[in-house]
Amino acid sequence: MKGTGIFVTEEERHRVAVAQSVSGMFLSGGEPMGNPAWEVHLLTKKYNPPLGAGFNPKTGEFILP
């Protein structure tokens, strides 16, 4: 994997990590708690990484395969 040099803020990285940790849990009424894919989608729209880039939630960097 190759780094792109595009890093998100620590707060944004933490938001993705929290969404990932509670993914699959449900609130009363059947609503899902976390959606890490949506959080990364929002970051992708904000930072505009290269096409095909993924996100490393440990470092907060967008990466290429």
Secondary structure per residue as TSV (DSSP state, phi and psi in degrees):
chain	resnum	aa	ss	phi	psi
A	1	M	-	360.0	143.5
A	2	K	E	-117.7	129.7
A	3	G	E	-74.6	148.1
A	4	T	E	-96.6	-15.4
A	5	G	E	83.2	6.0
A	6	I	E	-100.6	110.7
A	7	F	E	-111.7	145.1
A	8	V	-	-93.4	169.2
A	9	T	-	-71.5	163.5
A	10	E	H	-63.0	-37.5
A	11	E	H	-64.0	-42.3
A	12	E	H	-67.0	-40.7
A	13	R	H	-62.7	-41.0
A	14	H	H	-65.8	-37.4
A	15	R	H	-61.7	-41.1
A	16	V	H	-67.3	-42.8
A	17	A	H	-62.5	-40.9
A	18	V	H	-66.6	-44.6
A	19	A	H	-60.1	-36.8
A	20	Q	H	-69.1	-37.3
A	21	S	H	-72.7	-27.4
A	22	V	H	-103.3	3.1
A	23	S	T	-60.0	132.4
A	24	G	T	96.7	-10.1
A	25	M	-	-90.2	149.8
A	26	F	B	-124.9	141.2
A	27	L	-	-78.2	165.4
A	28	S	T	-61.7	139.9
A	29	G	T	97.9	-5.6
A	30	G	S	89.2	10.0
A	31	E	-	-82.9	132.4
A	32	P	B	-70.2	149.0
A	33	M	-	-85.6	-53.7
A	34	G	-	-119.5	144.4
A	35	N	-	-136.0	86.8
A	36	P	H	-63.4	-30.4
A	37	A	H	-63.7	-38.8
A	38	W	H	-68.1	-40.5
A	39	E	H	-62.2	-42.8
A	40	V	H	-68.1	-35.7
A	41	H	H	-59.4	-44.7
A	42	L	H	-63.1	-39.5
A	43	L	H	-67.4	-35.5
A	44	T	H	-64.2	-40.8
A	45	K	H	-65.7	-35.8
A	46	K	H	-74.9	-44.9
A	47	Y	H	-96.6	-15.0
A	48	N	-	50.9	61.0
A	49	P	-	-72.7	169.4
A	50	P	-	-59.4	152.1
A	51	L	T	-59.4	132.7
A	52	G	T	90.0	1.9
A	53	A	-	-75.1	146.0
A	54	G	E	-107.5	-176.9
A	55	F	E	-127.1	131.5
A	56	N	E	-99.8	106.0
A	57	P	T	-70.9	-13.7
A	58	K	T	-78.9	-36.6
A	59	T	T	-104.6	-21.2
A	60	G	T	80.3	20.6
A	61	E	E	-111.0	143.9
A	62	F	E	-79.1	137.1
A	63	I	E	-127.5	156.0
A	64	L	E	-111.7	148.6
A	65	P	-	-66.5	360.0
